[in-house]
Amino acid sequence: MSLLERLGMSIPLVQAPMAGTSTPLLAAEVSNAGGLGSIGLGATDAAGARAMIDEVRARTSRPFNVNLFVHATPVADAEREAGWIDWLRSLFVEFGAEPPEALQSGYTSFTDDADMLALIIEQAPPVVSFHFGLPSADVIAALHERGVLLLATATSAEEARLVAGAGIDGIVAQGIEAGGHRGVFDPAAPDDALGTMALTRLLVREGLAPVIAAGGIMDGAGIAAALDLGAVAAQMGTAFIGCPESAADEAYRAALAGPGAWHTTLTRLVSGRPARSLANRFTALSAQVGDRPVPDYPIAYHAGKALNAAAKARGEHGFGAQWAGQGAPLARAMPAAKLVAALRAELEACRA
């Protein structure tokens, strides 16, 4: 049985998890329309995750995906973090605020979160996906024993081999075009920055596991291209930001429809990990940072979120985490179910 048949999907479409932007309502609407809806749990705790899973299940009886961050435990460095705060201080002053006295690590890695592990094993959502790395073999075995289908992001053939070797059921091939955080296992290692087309084809040729293409795909023609390369489905995130069911605020939606959509860029400044964002005031700081070291992910996020809050309070919205992929100018603002229907019609037209 194929991965799509196992999940009862009528369109080869995975809505990307997008922690902080995807919602239980968005995930349910996509699943009800025949795709695989997803929620991102990387920015919440076990209690928040339980509430989100319960809401998805209240809204759909169809399979859905929950995504977990498996990043390395951050290493605190008081000197580096103090330097980062000092570097951003003038911006806080611009908005009449003081920066945090010290930075904290806000997001707990799934590897370090026993409560989250217990919840996921108890709840056994139909699909669980991993970003930034892989959990232990024991965790993978425990989830498989509960009948959970497992996916993991890979940005290179080396990472994909690790994913397949761990017994994961499917590989999300994340090209450099993709919005949001790069799923690289080691953010300090060189990144070959493979595009979605090349990476998908390389991984399909290796035959390691079913491949889901992710990055820059915005319409039915993009899905068709991914399938032609041998992928079993396409994962799309930026395409769903403009849906009313997403949690994107009005400034994010306006930025997605603005000139910054044509100039997305990778930046570490917001969170401490490379992530593709709409061009805004925060990403523009890359020209000034030089070789100043950024605190580890997610410690740097504490400063980024505080700066965004201070700026928003004064009417400046250019410091948000406005993640988006290179296909951003193709975004359409419409309800999720209507978007899935449009994608289905476009895909069928390409396959006719």
BAVO-302845 format. One line per 10 residues: number of its first residue (from 1); for each residue y negated, z, x negated of C-alpha. Coordinates in Angstrom, 2 decimals, always signed. Layout:
N
NUM	Y:Z:X; ...
***
This chain:
352
1	+0.00:+0.00:+0.00; -3.40:-0.97:-1.37; -6.20:+1.52:-1.85; -8.14:+0.01:+1.07; -5.09:+0.07:+3.34; -4.42:+3.68:+2.43; -7.97:+4.55:+3.49; -7.99:+2.34:+6.58; -11.12:+0.51:+5.43; -12.03:-2.70:+7.24
11	-14.70:-3.68:+4.71; -14.33:-3.27:+0.91; -17.40:-1.09:+0.64; -17.94:+2.38:-0.81; -21.29:+4.04:-0.14; -22.25:+5.76:-3.39; -22.42:+9.57:-3.26; -26.03:+9.93:-4.49; -26.30:+13.73:-4.69; -29.51:+14.82:-3.02
21	-29.94:+11.51:-1.17; -26.68:+10.89:+0.65; -26.10:+13.08:+3.70; -23.12:+13.93:+5.90; -24.66:+11.76:+8.62; -24.99:+8.77:+6.29; -21.42:+9.18:+5.04; -20.04:+9.46:+8.57; -21.95:+6.41:+9.78; -20.60:+4.30:+6.93
31	-17.04:+5.53:+7.45; -17.26:+4.95:+11.19; -18.43:+1.40:+10.49; -15.31:+0.69:+8.39; -16.46:+1.49:+4.85; -15.96:+4.63:+2.80; -18.86:+7.04:+3.21; -19.56:+9.56:+0.48; -21.36:+12.84:-0.07; -22.42:+14.20:-3.45
41	-21.61:+17.85:-4.10; -22.87:+18.01:-7.68; -26.18:+19.60:-6.69; -24.77:+22.30:-4.40; -22.45:+25.30:-4.53; -19.18:+25.96:-2.71; -20.91:+27.29:+0.41; -23.15:+24.23:+0.60; -20.18:+21.96:-0.01; -18.21:+23.57:+2.82
51	-21.09:+23.00:+5.22; -21.42:+19.37:+4.19; -17.69:+18.67:+4.48; -17.57:+20.38:+7.89; -20.46:+18.23:+9.11; -18.85:+14.99:+7.95; -15.62:+15.94:+9.69; -17.53:+16.77:+12.87; -19.07:+13.28:+12.82; -16.07:+11.14:+11.86
61	-12.30:+11.19:+11.94; -12.14:+8.50:+9.28; -11.64:+9.01:+5.51; -14.64:+9.91:+3.37; -15.33:+10.71:-0.27; -16.76:+13.83:-1.91; -18.16:+13.47:-5.40; -18.20:+16.12:-8.14; -20.04:+16.29:-11.46; -17.77:+17.04:-14.42
71	-20.41:+17.28:-17.11; -20.03:+19.32:-20.29; -21.27:+22.87:-20.06; -24.91:+22.70:-21.22; -25.88:+24.36:-24.47; -29.04:+26.43:-24.14; -31.55:+26.05:-26.96; -34.57:+28.29:-26.49; -36.64:+26.54:-29.16; -35.97:+23.05:-27.81
81	-36.61:+24.14:-24.23; -39.85:+25.93:-25.14; -41.02:+22.77:-26.91; -40.20:+20.72:-23.83; -42.19:+23.07:-21.60; -45.15:+22.89:-23.98; -45.00:+19.09:-24.04; -45.17:+18.95:-20.22; -47.76:+21.73:-19.91; -50.78:+19.42:-19.68
91	-49.25:+17.69:-16.68; -48.70:+20.98:-14.90; -52.32:+21.87:-15.64; -53.41:+18.52:-14.17; -51.90:+19.63:-10.89; -53.19:+23.20:-11.03; -49.82:+24.77:-11.82; -48.07:+26.63:-14.60; -44.75:+25.37:-15.99; -41.65:+27.58:-15.81
101	-41.59:+30.34:-18.41; -38.02:+29.39:-19.28; -35.57:+26.73:-18.14; -32.34:+27.40:-16.31; -29.20:+25.33:-15.77; -29.27:+24.60:-12.05; -26.07:+22.59:-11.48; -22.68:+24.04:-12.37; -20.10:+21.60:-13.67; -16.96:+21.32:-11.56
111	-15.10:+22.34:-14.71; -16.85:+25.73:-14.63; -16.90:+26.32:-10.87; -13.79:+28.15:-9.70; -15.20:+28.59:-6.19; -15.78:+24.85:-5.80; -12.28:+24.10:-7.05; -10.76:+26.53:-4.57; -12.78:+24.99:-1.75; -11.82:+21.41:-2.61
121	-8.14:+22.29:-2.83; -8.37:+24.17:+0.48; -10.30:+21.42:+2.29; -8.38:+18.51:+0.72; -10.92:+15.80:+1.60; -9.37:+12.34:+1.83; -11.05:+11.13:-1.38; -12.53:+13.03:-4.31; -14.44:+11.23:-7.05; -15.59:+12.46:-10.44
131	-18.73:+11.59:-12.40; -19.56:+12.33:-16.06; -15.96:+13.04:-17.00; -12.60:+14.29:-15.78; -11.20:+17.67:-14.76; -8.07:+19.10:-16.32; -4.59:+17.73:-15.71; -3.76:+20.84:-13.67; -6.68:+20.19:-11.31; -5.74:+16.53:-10.91
141	-2.14:+17.52:-10.14; -3.24:+20.16:-7.62; -5.42:+17.67:-5.76; -2.69:+15.04:-5.74; -0.30:+17.63:-4.33; -2.74:+18.05:-1.43; -2.64:+14.28:-0.79; -6.13:+13.61:-2.12; -6.90:+10.14:-3.45; -8.86:+10.40:-6.70
151	-11.54:+8.14:-8.17; -13.58:+8.46:-11.36; -16.51:+6.63:-12.89; -16.09:+4.71:-16.13; -18.82:+2.85:-18.02; -16.55:+1.43:-20.73; -12.97:+0.40:-21.37; -12.45:+3.57:-23.42; -13.50:+5.78:-20.53; -11.42:+3.70:-18.11
161	-8.33:+4.24:-20.25; -8.92:+7.98:-20.11; -9.31:+7.78:-16.35; -6.12:+5.80:-15.88; -4.23:+7.94:-18.39; -5.13:+11.03:-16.39; -3.44:+9.58:-13.31; -6.62:+8.88:-11.33; -5.98:+6.43:-8.48; -9.03:+4.18:-8.88
171	-11.79:+3.41:-11.37; -15.44:+3.05:-10.39; -16.72:+0.53:-12.95; -20.39:+1.49:-13.30; -22.48:-1.23:-14.88; -25.79:-0.65:-16.61; -27.55:-2.07:-13.52; -26.58:+0.94:-11.43; -29.14:+3.38:-10.12; -28.97:+7.10:-10.76
181	-27.16:+8.83:-13.57; -25.01:+6.90:-16.00; -21.49:+8.22:-15.71; -20.97:+8.29:-19.47; -18.58:+11.02:-20.58; -20.62:+11.77:-23.71; -24.37:+11.13:-23.34; -24.84:+11.58:-27.09; -22.44:+8.76:-27.97; -23.51:+5.12:-28.33
191	-23.58:+3.29:-25.00; -22.47:-0.35:-24.96; -24.49:-0.73:-21.73; -22.02:-3.17:-20.20; -23.16:-4.98:-17.08; -21.22:-4.69:-13.84; -19.81:-8.21:-14.04; -18.49:-7.88:-17.60; -17.19:-4.34:-17.15; -15.44:-5.09:-13.87
201	-13.68:-8.13:-15.29; -12.67:-6.33:-18.47; -11.12:-3.48:-16.52; -9.40:-5.78:-14.03; -7.88:-7.71:-16.92; -6.56:-4.49:-18.44; -4.82:-3.70:-15.14; -5.23:+0.05:-15.58; -5.88:+0.90:-11.91; -7.69:-0.58:-8.92
211	-11.34:-1.23:-9.82; -14.38:-0.59:-7.65; -17.43:-2.46:-8.96; -20.71:-0.52:-9.00; -24.21:-1.48:-10.10; -26.80:-3.91:-8.76; -24.75:-4.92:-5.69; -27.00:-5.09:-2.62; -25.60:-7.60:-0.15; -22.47:-9.37:+1.04
221	-22.77:-12.00:-1.67; -22.66:-9.22:-4.27; -19.56:-7.76:-2.67; -17.93:-11.20:-2.66; -18.74:-11.64:-6.34; -17.14:-8.29:-7.16; -14.01:-9.27:-5.25; -13.91:-12.62:-7.05; -13.85:-10.70:-10.33; -10.78:-8.81:-9.14
231	-12.36:-5.61:-7.85; -10.85:-4.14:-4.71; -14.24:-3.00:-3.40; -17.91:-2.64:-4.26; -19.80:+0.65:-4.45; -23.41:+0.48:-3.26; -26.02:+3.23:-3.47; -29.54:+1.83:-3.68; -28.79:-0.35:-0.64; -28.47:+2.80:+1.50
241	-31.55:+4.71:+0.31; -33.74:+3.05:+2.92; -31.42:+3.98:+5.79; -32.92:+6.57:+8.15; -29.78:+8.67:+7.65; -30.47:+9.20:+3.94; -32.40:+12.23:+2.67; -34.96:+10.14:+0.76; -38.50:+11.31:+1.46; -41.27:+8.96:+2.55
251	-42.66:+8.66:-0.98; -39.24:+7.59:-2.31; -38.89:+5.02:+0.48; -42.39:+3.69:-0.18; -41.69:+3.46:-3.92; -38.47:+1.55:-3.23; -40.53:-1.04:-1.36; -43.24:-1.11:-4.05; -43.72:-2.79:-7.42; -41.73:-0.13:-9.27
261	-38.56:-1.56:-7.71; -38.94:-4.63:-9.93; -39.11:-2.52:-13.09; -36.32:+0.05:-12.96; -35.67:+1.82:-16.24; -33.25:+4.24:-17.80; -34.73:+7.63:-18.65; -33.48:+11.01:-19.87; -36.78:+12.74:-19.24; -36.18:+13.81:-15.66
271	-32.79:+15.49:-16.00; -31.63:+15.36:-19.62; -29.10:+12.58:-18.97; -29.77:+8.84:-18.85; -30.44:+7.72:-15.27; -31.92:+4.54:-13.81; -35.09:+5.11:-11.83; -37.86:+3.19:-10.17; -40.76:+2.87:-12.60; -43.17:+5.75:-11.93
281	-45.39:+8.23:-13.77; -42.40:+10.22:-14.99; -40.58:+7.24:-16.49; -43.85:+6.11:-18.12; -43.76:+9.25:-20.27; -41.00:+7.55:-22.30; -43.75:+5.80:-24.24; -45.08:+9.18:-25.40; -41.99:+11.30:-25.96; -41.15:+9.84:-29.37
291	-38.22:+11.62:-30.99; -38.85:+14.91:-29.19; -35.43:+16.27:-28.15; -34.82:+16.61:-24.42; -32.98:+19.75:-23.23; -29.37:+19.36:-22.16; -28.48:+18.21:-18.66; -29.09:+19.84:-16.23; -31.44:+22.28:-17.99; -34.13:+19.60:-18.31
301	-33.92:+19.08:-14.54; -35.48:+22.52:-14.02; -38.69:+21.34:-15.66; -38.54:+17.95:-13.93; -38.14:+19.43:-10.48; -40.91:+21.96:-11.07; -43.29:+19.23:-12.24; -42.45:+17.08:-9.23; -43.12:+19.99:-6.88; -46.48:+20.70:-8.51
311	-47.48:+17.04:-8.36; -46.40:+16.60:-4.73; -48.47:+19.62:-3.74; -51.53:+17.70:-4.97; -50.49:+14.41:-3.35; -48.99:+12.74:-6.43; -45.47:+11.39:-5.81; -44.82:+9.65:-9.10; -42.77:+12.45:-10.67; -39.81:+12.40:-8.31
321	-36.25:+11.53:-9.24; -36.56:+8.13:-7.58; -33.19:+6.77:-8.68; -32.52:+3.10:-7.99; -30.57:+0.20:-9.45; -31.78:-3.17:-10.68; -31.14:-4.75:-7.28; -33.77:-2.50:-5.69; -36.05:-5.35:-4.52; -33.17:-6.47:-2.26
331	-33.14:-3.16:-0.36; -33.33:-3.28:+3.43; -34.51:-0.45:+5.65; -32.14:-0.27:+8.60; -29.64:+2.16:+10.13; -26.46:+2.53:+8.11; -24.14:+1.11:+10.75; -26.39:-1.94:+11.15; -26.47:-2.40:+7.36; -22.67:-2.27:+7.14
341	-22.46:-4.84:+9.94; -24.88:-7.10:+8.07; -22.90:-6.71:+4.86; -19.69:-7.56:+6.71; -21.24:-10.73:+8.19; -22.63:-11.77:+4.79; -19.29:-11.18:+3.10; -17.42:-13.16:+5.77; -19.90:-16.02:+5.38; -19.22:-16.08:+1.64
351	-15.47:-16.08:+2.16; -15.48:-18.76:+4.89
***
